[in-house]
Amino acid sequence: MDLSIVISLYNEKESLRELTDWIVRTLKDKGLEYEIILVDDGSHDGSWDVIKSLPSEFSGPVIRGIRFRRNYGKSAALYNGFKAAQGEVVITMDADLQDSPEEIPELYRMIKEEGWDIVSGWKQNRQDNKLTKNLPSKLYNWTARKITGIKLHDMNCGLKAYRREVVKSIEVYGEMHRYIPYLAKNEGFTRVTEMPVHHQKRKYGKSKFGLERFVNGFLDLLSLWFLSTFGKKPMHFFGFTGLVTFLLGFIFAVWIIVEKLVAQANGLHFRPVTEQPGFFLALAALVIGVLLFLAGFIGEMVSRNAAERNHYNIKEEF
């Protein structure tokens, strides 16, 4: 099969037929064998009934449906959609009609002919509220570029194309769907680019995401960066940080004690060590340093006993 189109959705009953019809019309004369995989993330508005009726209403593509018992989130929907996908190229898009299916042929071409691992959509002219979506999105994407090293203007765009090998090699979990390019980069898929795409105003319903997604997204980004950098070598972070903290506390404590002894030996006025706040700060640094070192040691033992400690993504062999 040439192409898989994975669509995650939650309460998008009104747009499903229109979206499917748009996809079928766009790909009608392209000579592609393709499938549409609709993942219903626990909708309660009748979306599943619409999905079940689509195969009989549209000829041409293979239309498949996956339904969750409850709402698990977009990452879970994409994970299962990727697991079911059979196409050589996998394209993801949202079900709210803000992503245009007319971008699909060019995304497919860039993967197949230009050899990219990932082609990410770039919504240059967003049709969202500038105060609540555009400005936070620009800050979020700037931060993501700095931390991940991937030069994408719109990391969180739902319209993306992947080589089949990419989606079969990564695990999307939690809310990490925002950082699939970074997950792929950590698995060795470094050919990532972007393509300007048309962004449309939402036609039905309302957005399922609020401003809290930017805070959560930043925390997820830090977690992903930490795991990818120190996941298999926690002692390099906790051990080093603990050692530095312990040494600083030790040096500070010794300095306070020596200062007191020198003043006492010369008959000068001095404050008892236990009456100096700096001494207790030094003790706190000593304790924190030891705890951080122990955390690194425990993390190292957990890492070395993990089932995937020797899991590596092999590109080819003979």
N, C-alpha and C positions, 0 to 999 in steps of 0.2 A: 504493500500500500504506500502511496506517495505522501499523503498528508493526513495528519490528525489535528482537528481543531477542538481544543479543550475549553469548555465554557463553564465556569463556576457561577452559581446563582443562588440567591436567597430572596424569595418573594418577588419574582420578576414575571409573573403570569402574563401581564399585558404585552410584554415585548418579545416573548419567545417565538411566536409564529412569524412576526415581522422580521426578527433577526435571522431565523432559519431561511426564510424566503430570500432575504438579501444575500445571504451566503451562497445559496443555490444559484441565484441569478448571476452572481459575480463569477462563479467557477464553472458555469454551464459549458462554455466552449474552450476551457483551458486544457482539456485532455488529461485531467488528473483523477486518479482513484483516491477518494478521500472519505473520511469519517468525521462525524460530529459527535463529540462526547459531552453530554450535558450532565453536570454534577449538581444535584439539588441538595444544598446544604441545610436540610431541615426546614424547608419552606412550609408555611401553613396557609397559603393563599390559593391553593389549587394549582400551583406550578407543575406538580408531578402529573396531574391529569392531562395537562397540555403536552408535557414531554411524551407521555405514552401515546398520544394521538399523532405525533409528528411523523413517525415512519410511514403511516398510511396516507399522509397528506402530501409528502414530498418524495419524489423518485429521484434517483441519482446517487446521493450519498448514503452511506451506512450511518444510521442515527442510533446512538446508544445512550442509555440513561443510567445514572447511578444515584441512588437516593439514600441519604443519611437519616437515621431515626431522629436525630436532633441536630441543632446547629453546632457544628464543631469549628467553623472558621474557614477562611479561604485557603490557608495552607493545607489543611486536611483535604479539602476538595481538590486542590491541584495535585497533591500527592497521589490520590486515588485515580485522578484523571491521567496522570503520567504513567501510572502502573498499568492502566488499561490501554494506553495508546499503542498503536501498531504502525503508524506512519513513519517514514524516513525523516520527515520534518514535522515538528510539533509546534503548533501555534496556539497561544492562549489569548483569550479576550474576555471582556466582561459582557454581561447579558443586558445591560441597561441602554444599549444603542448609542452610547457615547463613543465607542470604538467602531470605526468603519470597516466592514468586511472588504471593501474595495482596496484596502492596503494589503490583503493577504497574498495576491499574486507576486507583488514585489518583494515582500518578506520571504516568500518561498524561493524566489529566484536568487536572492542574496545568499541564502544558505546553500543552495545547490550549486550555483555557478561561481560565486565568489569565495566559497569555502569558509564562511564565518561559523563559529560555534553558536553564537547568540547574536540576534539582531533585536535590539530593544527599541520600542516606539518612543518618540520624543514629541510630547504635546506642546509645541511652541506657542500656540495661541489657545490657552486654556479657556474653557467656557464656564468656569466656576467663579464663585464669589472671590474677588481679589483679596479681600481682607482675611477671610477665614480659610482659604485654600491656597491661593497663589503665593502670598508672601511666606507663610510657613513652609510651603513646598520648596521654595527656592532655598531657604535656610537649611532645610532637611537634606536636600540634594547636594548642597555645597559641603555639608558635614560628611555625608556619605562618600563623596569623591575624595575628600582628604583622608579619611580613615581606610577606605578600601583600595584606593589607588586606581579605581576604574573610572574613566572619564565619561560618565553618562550624565546628561542633563536631567533625565527623568527616570531615576532608578526604579520608582514604584509604578511606572506605567504598566497597565495590565496587558497591553498588546505587545507580545513578544514572540519571536520565532526561535526555535532551538533545533539543533541536530538531535536525532533520536538518542544517540549515545549520551548526550548531556543529561537529559531528563531521567535516563535509566541509571545514571551514576550518582545522583544526588538524592538526599533525603530532605524533603521540605516538612518542617514541623513547627509547632507553636504558631508564631506569626512571622516566620522567616520568609514567606512568599515575597516580601519586599526586597529581599536580598538574594534572590536566586542567582543573579550574575556573580555575586561574591562567593556564594556556595560553589558555583561552577568553577570559578577561578581557583579556589582552594583545592579542587579536584584536578587541576591541571588544564582546564579549558580556558585558554587565555585570549582566544580570538573573539573579542566582543566589540560590537559597534552599535551605532544607533541610526535610526531613520526618522526624519520628521513625519509625523502622521497628523491627520485631521482629527480634531476633537470637537464633539458635538454636545450641545446642551442636552441634559437629561429630559427625555420625553415623557416618561411615566414614573410615578412614585417619587421617592426621595432617597438621598444618599444614606447608606448604611453605616458610614464612618463619620466620626466627629473629630474635634480637635485633639482628643486624647490619643489618636493614632500617631501623632507626631512625637508625643512624649514616649509612648510605648515603642515606637519605631527607633528612637534614639537609644533607649535602653537595650532593645534587641540588638542593635548594631554594636554596642559596646560588648554585649555578651558574646556575639558571634566573633568579633575581633579577638576577644580574650581567648575563646575556645580554639580558634584557628591558630593563634600564636602560641599559646601555652597549654593547649588541651592535652598533649602527649608529653609535656615536660613542665608540670606545675612547679617543680622545685626551682626552675630558673626564675620564676616570678616571686613566689612566696619565700623561697629560701634566700634569694638575693635581697629582697625587701626586708625580710626579718633580720638578716645579718647586718645590713646597714643601720636599721633602727636600733638593734642591740648595741652596736659599736658606738653610735652617737650617744645613747643613754649611758653607756659605760664611761666614755670619755668625759661627759658632762658631770657624772657623779664623782669621778676621781678628781676632776678639777675643783669641784666644790669642797671636797674633803681636804685636798692639799692646800687650798687657799685658807681654810680654817686653821689647819695645823701651822702654816707659816705665820699667820697673824698671831696665833697663840704663843709660838716660840719667840716672837719679837715683842711680846708684851703689848700688842695692839688690840684695839677693840674688835671683837668678832661676834657673829651670831651663831648659835648652835646649829649644826647641820640640819637637825630635825625641825628647825623653825624656818627653814628656807624653802619656799615653794618650788624653786628650781630642783631641789633634791628629789622631791616627790614626782616631778615631771620626768626626771632621769630614771627613777624606779619604774614609772609607768612605761617608758620607752624600752627598758630592759625586759619587762614582762611581755609587752606587745611583740617585741622582736622574737622572743622565744616562742610565743604562740604562732606567729607567722611562719617561723621555721618549721614547727611541728605540723602546721597545716600543709606546707609544701611536702613534707615527708609523707604524710598520710595520703595526699593527692598523688604522689609518685607511686605509692604502693597500689592505690586503686587503678591508676593508669596502666601499670605493668601487669595487672591481673585482668584487665578488660578483654573481652572477647575479640575486639577489633584492634588490638594494639599493633598487629602486623598486617592490617588491611591497607593495601596500596592499589591505586588505580593504574593498571598496566595498559599502556597504549597499544603495544603490539609486541610480538615475539615470534621467533622461528626456531 
